[in-house]
Amino acid sequence: MQEFLMGATAMGCWVAMLFFLRFWRETGDRLFGMFSAAFLLLGMTRFGLALAHEPSEGETYLYWVRLAAYLLILVAIVNKNRN
């Protein structure tokens, strides 16, 4: 059941990525492009966790990718408000 929920969460992240990608193509605003990239990374981490047999505390590479996605969102917001 846990794998199914991780897959559903990954799908939700990728749907959000597609929405932001569409808004980025229509407006050309970097905020939407960066949000799209962040949701792509978040979906990839969820998918990776679903495929991992037994994720352990020592395997932190997926969590580093998740941190990069959250930092990308933060940079996008700061960049949008700075201008």
Backbone as CSV, one residue per row, in Angstrom:
resi,resn,N_x,N_y,N_z,CA_x,CA_y,CA_z,C_x,C_y,C_z
1,MET,0.820,-1.183,0.000,0.000,0.000,0.000,0.877,1.265,0.000
2,GLN,2.017,1.204,0.679,2.904,2.355,0.744,3.446,2.707,-0.636
3,GLU,3.768,1.705,-1.439,4.270,1.969,-2.787,3.200,2.640,-3.641
4,PHE,1.948,2.216,-3.477,0.853,2.815,-4.227,0.692,4.291,-3.868
5,LEU,0.762,4.606,-2.584,0.620,5.997,-2.157,1.795,6.855,-2.626
6,MET,3.001,6.298,-2.610,4.155,7.039,-3.122,4.011,7.289,-4.620
7,GLY,3.504,6.307,-5.339,3.270,6.481,-6.769,2.205,7.523,-7.051
8,ALA,1.147,7.527,-6.243,0.097,8.532,-6.409,0.625,9.927,-6.103
9,THR,1.469,10.041,-5.098,2.072,11.335,-4.775,3.005,11.788,-5.890
10,ALA,3.768,10.871,-6.457,4.642,11.207,-7.586,3.814,11.681,-8.767
11,MET,2.707,11.015,-9.035,1.848,11.428,-10.133,1.285,12.824,-9.886
12,GLY,0.892,13.119,-8.648,0.392,14.453,-8.314,1.460,15.520,-8.516
13,CYS,2.687,15.212,-8.159,3.791,16.162,-8.378,4.008,16.399,-9.860
14,TRP,3.919,15.341,-10.656,4.142,15.494,-12.094,2.989,16.230,-12.770
15,VAL,1.767,16.078,-12.255,0.640,16.849,-12.789,0.845,18.332,-12.480
16,ALA,1.285,18.638,-11.257,1.585,20.032,-10.908,2.709,20.566,-11.793
17,MET,3.702,19.714,-12.082,4.785,20.124,-12.971,4.249,20.483,-14.346
18,LEU,3.320,19.703,-14.866,2.768,19.982,-16.183,1.972,21.290,-16.197
19,PHE,1.235,21.577,-15.125,0.512,22.844,-15.041,1.475,24.023,-15.047
20,PHE,2.508,23.957,-14.219,3.475,25.045,-14.175,4.244,25.168,-15.489
21,LEU,4.505,24.041,-16.144,5.182,24.083,-17.430,4.315,24.788,-18.471
22,ARG,3.021,24.527,-18.439,2.115,25.200,-19.369,2.075,26.698,-19.100
23,PHE,1.999,27.090,-17.822,1.988,28.516,-17.492,3.305,29.181,-17.897
24,TRP,4.417,28.466,-17.741,5.715,29.013,-18.131,5.780,29.227,-19.646
25,ARG,5.248,28.277,-20.410,5.270,28.421,-21.869,4.384,29.573,-22.327
26,GLU,3.266,29.815,-21.618,2.363,30.900,-22.001,2.905,32.270,-21.622
27,THR,3.513,32.372,-20.432,3.933,33.679,-19.934,5.429,33.931,-20.066
28,GLY,6.229,32.899,-20.059,7.679,33.066,-20.092,8.260,33.492,-18.753
29,ASP,7.461,33.444,-17.691,7.910,33.844,-16.355,8.786,32.746,-15.755
30,ARG,9.961,33.135,-15.258,10.906,32.159,-14.695,10.362,31.483,-13.442
31,LEU,9.471,32.147,-12.721,8.896,31.546,-11.518,8.212,30.229,-11.858
32,PHE,7.424,30.228,-12.926,6.721,29.007,-13.314,7.686,27.936,-13.804
33,GLY,8.730,28.332,-14.508,9.728,27.365,-14.959,10.461,26.712,-13.797
34,MET,10.804,27.506,-12.804,11.511,26.961,-11.643,10.581,26.085,-10.797
35,PHE,9.319,26.468,-10.676,8.363,25.628,-9.967,8.175,24.300,-10.700
36,SER,8.134,24.355,-12.026,7.994,23.131,-12.808,9.178,22.200,-12.574
37,ALA,10.368,22.744,-12.582,11.561,21.927,-12.337,11.558,21.355,-10.922
38,ALA,11.105,22.139,-9.951,11.059,21.668,-8.569,10.068,20.513,-8.413
39,PHE,8.914,20.619,-9.050,7.932,19.535,-8.934,8.378,18.295,-9.705
40,LEU,9.165,18.475,-10.759,9.755,17.324,-11.429,10.684,16.583,-10.469
41,LEU,11.526,17.325,-9.763,12.447,16.711,-8.800,11.690,16.045,-7.653
42,LEU,10.645,16.701,-7.156,9.872,16.105,-6.063,9.191,14.813,-6.499
43,GLY,8.666,14.799,-7.717,8.060,13.570,-8.232,9.074,12.459,-8.405
44,MET,10.276,12.832,-8.840,11.327,11.827,-9.000,11.728,11.215,-7.664
45,THR,11.779,12.030,-6.618,12.147,11.477,-5.314,11.065,10.539,-4.788
46,ARG,9.814,10.907,-4.974,8.727,10.014,-4.535,8.753,8.703,-5.302
47,PHE,9.010,8.790,-6.599,9.087,7.585,-7.408,10.276,6.729,-6.979
48,GLY,11.388,7.369,-6.693,12.562,6.639,-6.222,12.321,5.963,-4.886
49,LEU,11.601,6.641,-3.998,11.284,6.021,-2.712,10.319,4.853,-2.869
50,ALA,9.428,4.947,-3.851,8.506,3.837,-4.091,9.244,2.616,-4.633
51,LEU,10.282,2.841,-5.430,11.040,1.719,-5.995,12.057,1.137,-5.024
52,ALA,12.468,1.918,-4.030,13.455,1.433,-3.063,12.815,0.338,-2.206
53,HIS,13.524,-0.749,-2.066,12.979,-1.867,-1.301,12.877,-1.519,0.181
54,GLU,13.971,-1.131,0.755,14.021,-0.760,2.164,14.835,0.515,2.305
55,PRO,14.190,1.682,2.199,14.973,2.908,2.371,15.514,2.988,3.799
56,SER,16.810,3.247,3.920,17.418,3.310,5.237,17.904,4.722,5.513
57,GLU,18.286,4.943,6.744,18.765,6.261,7.159,20.057,6.636,6.446
58,GLY,20.840,5.653,6.035,22.115,5.920,5.395,21.997,6.365,3.947
59,GLU,20.885,6.056,3.301,20.684,6.431,1.902,20.010,7.802,1.843
60,THR,20.813,8.826,1.829,20.263,10.180,1.891,20.205,10.884,0.549
61,TYR,20.628,10.214,-0.525,20.694,10.898,-1.819,19.332,11.385,-2.292
62,LEU,18.258,10.643,-2.021,16.924,11.106,-2.427,16.492,12.328,-1.624
63,TYR,16.907,12.387,-0.393,16.539,13.539,0.432,17.336,14.784,0.053
64,TRP,18.545,14.610,-0.477,19.312,15.749,-0.981,18.638,16.329,-2.223
65,VAL,18.074,15.457,-3.050,17.344,15.930,-4.234,16.098,16.687,-3.796
66,ARG,15.424,16.190,-2.784,14.236,16.881,-2.263,14.615,18.242,-1.687
67,LEU,15.742,18.314,-0.992,16.210,19.597,-0.470,16.509,20.564,-1.612
68,ALA,17.107,20.065,-2.685,17.386,20.912,-3.849,16.092,21.447,-4.453
69,ALA,15.043,20.629,-4.480,13.754,21.079,-5.018,13.161,22.184,-4.156
70,TYR,13.227,22.023,-2.845,12.690,23.062,-1.957,13.517,24.341,-2.037
71,LEU,14.816,24.206,-2.177,15.656,25.391,-2.347,15.361,26.087,-3.673
72,LEU,15.060,25.314,-4.699,14.694,25.891,-5.985,13.398,26.694,-5.875
73,ILE,12.434,26.197,-5.123,11.193,26.941,-4.892,11.486,28.221,-4.129
74,LEU,12.329,28.129,-3.123,12.677,29.313,-2.334,13.391,30.362,-3.187
75,VAL,14.320,29.924,-4.012,15.036,30.852,-4.889,14.068,31.497,-5.888
76,ALA,13.124,30.738,-6.396,12.158,31.276,-7.354,11.306,32.372,-6.702
77,ILE,10.877,32.146,-5.471,10.043,33.134,-4.778,10.845,34.374,-4.473
78,VAL,12.063,34.207,-3.975,12.903,35.365,-3.662,13.222,36.140,-4.927
79,ASN,13.531,35.439,-6.008,13.847,36.095,-7.275,12.643,36.868,-7.815
80,LYS,11.459,36.332,-7.666,10.261,37.015,-8.151,9.979,38.272,-7.332
81,ASN,10.177,38.222,-6.037,9.890,39.374,-5.165,10.998,40.403,-5.173
82,ARG,12.182,40.046,-5.602,13.314,40.974,-5.611,13.165,42.026,-6.706
83,ASN,12.603,41.640,-7.818,12.512,42.571,-8.958,11.553,43.680,-8.714
